Amino acid sequence: MKVDYLIIGQGLAGSLLIHELNKAGKSYFVFDNPDLKKASDVAAGIINPVVFRRMTKSWLIDELYPQLLKTYAELETVLAVKLFYPIPIKKVLGEGEADFWQKKYVDNGLHNYIQSNIESNQSQYISSSFGMGLVDKSARVDLKLLIEKMKNLLQKQARIRFEKVNLLDLKLTNDQVRYHDISADKIIFCEGHAVSDNPYFQDIKFKHTKGEVLRIKTERYSCNFILNKAIFLMPEGRQFYRLGATYDWDNLSLETTQQAKDELQEKLSKVFNDRYQILDQQAGIRPTTHDRRPVIGIHPKYNRVGIFNGLGSKGTMLGPYFAKQFCDYLCGKTDGLHPEVDLVRYFRK
Ligand SMILES: Cc1cc2nc3c(=O)[nH]c(=O)nc-3n(C[C@H](O)[C@H](O)[C@H](O)COP(=O)(O)OP(=O)(O)OC[C@H]3O[C@@H](n4cnc5c(N)ncnc54)[C@H](O)[C@@H]3O)c2cc1C
């Protein structure tokens, strides 16, 4: 088989790149390791255009936002499912934070993304003496469904194999990449945190982050917004909620821990007082770089090897824009990648 691109990994990064390659009329074949837990399966899929700690816009959000709306709408059509759910985030404010919220609304030009007025709390199950700030351009993307439906489509088209790619079997020549019975013009690695084992990318400074989430069922609490205060509590239908997430830079195992469960419950107890049942706990590893920017591009020494990775904790926002940019770059429609994401930043002396 001869294709334009071999894509390694079908998490969010791989799926978004595949979508762009489809639109560009390129051929590809995908390998995905079924034994490795995807970050994309664990992620809450929240789109939050604001960095609460500093009350600034999230990096590049004015550019990312229109593209993400476009991409998820296209994917909803292609995959014939609903994926994108606009839903407000209500941030429980501490003492003095209401003034900070209103000041930064003006100073940082946040009017497209948040409300300036502070809401008073209407729920008996939430403790919030100083009111709540409202983000009204936030959303949730059903990543699990996106990946599942994309996988089914690829399977139907016989364009995916469920196996781990063994790099010892990869042959690079001047005019092609060969892996077993498939030859391609280029190979693009979208491996998530497993990239750390990839010999082509040992120069990239990764700083992956483990995250854990709980799925809970509340006794009576029911709402249609994401509650935020050091944790998020995101509705997933009736009284079912996703509670997350932890950040751990040291323990990068995929096992769930009692420590993370305790931490999430403890943080929740500070703002929430309904009883609930824990249904499930999951762990995943966010593929993150040292500067928290994605890492994208063609290897400066191996011109048939590329990477689309480093989506960190904001894959749902960053992914659509940079998948489009990378595909345009691969197709020769643009000269360069954004300098802050370009892989070559790790190779400059
Ligand atoms: C707890 C948690 C909560 C999160 N919440 C959010 C959120 O609310 N909003 C948000 O935007 N982001 C969130 N994220 C981050 C988000 O999950 C990531 O940005 C995104 O999913 C990364 O996608 P990826 O495709 O790069 O990696 P992955 O989803 O991990 O996919 C990588 C794929 O590559 C495959 N692979 C690797 N090596 C090989 C190989 N050699 N051969 C074949 N296949 C291979 C793997 O099997 C896997 O399928 C969260 C992450 C975690 C862990």
The ligand as an SDF file (V2000), in Angstrom:
LIG
                    3D

 53 58  0  0  0  0  0  0  0  0999 V2000
   -7.4690   13.9420   33.5960 C   0  0  0  0  0  0  0  0  0  0  0  0
   -7.3640   14.7420   32.3320 C   0  0  0  0  0  0  0  0  0  0  0  0
   -8.2770   15.7450   32.1020 C   0  0  0  0  0  0  0  0  0  0  0  0
   -8.1810   16.5180   30.9230 C   0  0  0  0  0  0  0  0  0  0  0  0
   -9.1200   17.4810   30.7160 N   0  0  0  0  0  0  0  0  0  0  0  0
   -9.0370   18.2410   29.5840 C   0  0  0  0  0  0  0  0  0  0  0  0
  -10.0150   19.2280   29.3190 C   0  0  0  0  0  0  0  0  0  0  0  0
  -10.9800   19.3940   30.0850 O   0  0  0  0  0  0  0  0  0  0  0  0
   -9.8770   19.9900   28.1950 N   0  0  0  0  0  0  0  0  0  0  0  0
   -8.8350   19.7910   27.3160 C   0  0  0  0  0  0  0  0  0  0  0  0
   -8.7480   20.4880   26.3100 O   0  0  0  0  0  0  0  0  0  0  0  0
   -7.9050   18.8400   27.5450 N   0  0  0  0  0  0  0  0  0  0  0  0
   -7.9810   18.0700   28.6570 C   0  0  0  0  0  0  0  0  0  0  0  0
   -7.0400   17.1020   28.8690 N   0  0  0  0  0  0  0  0  0  0  0  0
   -5.9080   17.0110   27.9350 C   0  0  0  0  0  0  0  0  0  0  0  0
   -6.2410   16.2000   26.6840 C   0  0  0  0  0  0  0  0  0  0  0  0
   -6.5730   14.9140   27.0880 O   0  0  0  0  0  0  0  0  0  0  0  0
   -5.0250   16.1680   25.7610 C   0  0  0  0  0  0  0  0  0  0  0  0
   -4.6470   17.4700   25.3750 O   0  0  0  0  0  0  0  0  0  0  0  0
   -5.2940   15.3800   24.4610 C   0  0  0  0  0  0  0  0  0  0  0  0
   -6.2190   14.3720   24.6780 O   0  0  0  0  0  0  0  0  0  0  0  0
   -4.0090   14.7860   23.9270 C   0  0  0  0  0  0  0  0  0  0  0  0
   -4.3100   14.0360   22.7780 O   0  0  0  0  0  0  0  0  0  0  0  0
   -3.1920   13.1980   22.0230 P   0  0  0  0  0  0  0  0  0  0  0  0
   -3.8370   12.6330   20.8160 O   0  0  0  0  0  0  0  0  0  0  0  0
   -1.9650   14.0060   21.8770 O   0  0  0  0  0  0  0  0  0  0  0  0
   -2.7990   12.0020   23.0430 O   0  0  0  0  0  0  0  0  0  0  0  0
   -3.5840   10.6660   23.3910 P   0  0  0  0  0  0  0  0  0  0  0  0
   -5.0390   10.9070   23.5350 O   0  0  0  0  0  0  0  0  0  0  0  0
   -2.9010   10.0550   24.5760 O   0  0  0  0  0  0  0  0  0  0  0  0
   -3.3950    9.7280   22.1240 O   0  0  0  0  0  0  0  0  0  0  0  0
   -2.1630    9.1850   21.7410 C   0  0  0  0  0  0  0  0  0  0  0  0
   -2.4320    7.9410   20.9330 C   0  0  0  0  0  0  0  0  0  0  0  0
   -1.2090    7.4750   20.3450 O   0  0  0  0  0  0  0  0  0  0  0  0
   -1.1930    6.0680   20.3850 C   0  0  0  0  0  0  0  0  0  0  0  0
    0.2070    5.6030   20.2800 N   0  0  0  0  0  0  0  0  0  0  0  0
    1.2660    6.0190   21.0060 C   0  0  0  0  0  0  0  0  0  0  0  0
    2.3820    5.3640   20.6230 N   0  0  0  0  0  0  0  0  0  0  0  0
    2.0130    4.5240   19.6270 C   0  0  0  0  0  0  0  0  0  0  0  0
    2.7090    3.5620   18.8210 C   0  0  0  0  0  0  0  0  0  0  0  0
    4.0430    3.3500   18.9480 N   0  0  0  0  0  0  0  0  0  0  0  0
    2.0100    2.8650   17.9030 N   0  0  0  0  0  0  0  0  0  0  0  0
    0.6790    3.0660   17.7230 C   0  0  0  0  0  0  0  0  0  0  0  0
   -0.0250    3.9600   18.4690 N   0  0  0  0  0  0  0  0  0  0  0  0
    0.6240    4.6720   19.4010 C   0  0  0  0  0  0  0  0  0  0  0  0
   -1.8350    5.7480   21.7210 C   0  0  0  0  0  0  0  0  0  0  0  0
   -2.2910    4.4130   21.7470 O   0  0  0  0  0  0  0  0  0  0  0  0
   -2.9680    6.7780   21.7660 C   0  0  0  0  0  0  0  0  0  0  0  0
   -4.1270    6.2640   21.1750 O   0  0  0  0  0  0  0  0  0  0  0  0
   -7.1300   16.2870   29.9990 C   0  0  0  0  0  0  0  0  0  0  0  0
   -6.2340   15.2480   30.2340 C   0  0  0  0  0  0  0  0  0  0  0  0
   -6.3410   14.4780   31.3870 C   0  0  0  0  0  0  0  0  0  0  0  0
   -5.3780   13.3490   31.5940 C   0  0  0  0  0  0  0  0  0  0  0  0
  1  2  1  0
  2  3  1  0
  2 52  2  0
  3  4  2  0
  4  5  1  0
  4 50  1  0
  5  6  2  0
  6  7  1  0
  6 13  1  0
  7  8  2  0
  7  9  1  0
  9 10  1  0
 10 11  2  0
 10 12  1  0
 12 13  2  0
 13 14  1  0
 14 15  1  0
 14 50  1  0
 15 16  1  0
 16 17  1  0
 16 18  1  0
 18 19  1  0
 18 20  1  0
 20 21  1  0
 20 22  1  0
 22 23  1  0
 23 24  1  0
 24 25  2  0
 24 26  1  0
 24 27  1  0
 27 28  1  0
 28 29  2  0
 28 30  1  0
 28 31  1  0
 31 32  1  0
 32 33  1  0
 33 34  1  0
 33 48  1  0
 34 35  1  0
 35 36  1  0
 35 46  1  0
 36 37  1  0
 36 45  1  0
 37 38  2  0
 38 39  1  0
 39 40  1  0
 39 45  2  0
 40 41  1  0
 40 42  2  0
 42 43  1  0
 43 44  2  0
 44 45  1  0
 46 47  1  0
 46 48  1  0
 48 49  1  0
 50 51  2  0
 51 52  1  0
 52 53  1  0
M  END
$$$$
